[in-house]
């Protein structure tokens, strides 16, 4: 459960980073 939570948070952070700064930066 904890691993799944970390995975989801990581995906959300990556998606937000892509949205805000762009995929080249991330």
N, C-alpha and C positions, 0 to 999 in steps of 0.2 A: 504493500500500500504506500509506504513511504517512498519507495523507488518510483512508483507511478506518479506520485505527487511531484517529485523532483523533476521527472521527465516532462510533465505538463507545464510546470513553472518555467523550465528551461525553454520549452517550445514557445511559450507566451512571451518571454523576454526576447527571444530571437525574433519573433514576429513583430514585436513592438519596435525593436531596434531597426529592422528592415523598413518599417513604416516611417519611422522618425528620421533616420540618418541615411538610409540607403544600403543596398546589399553589398556595395563595394567596401564600405567602411566596416561592416560587420563580417 
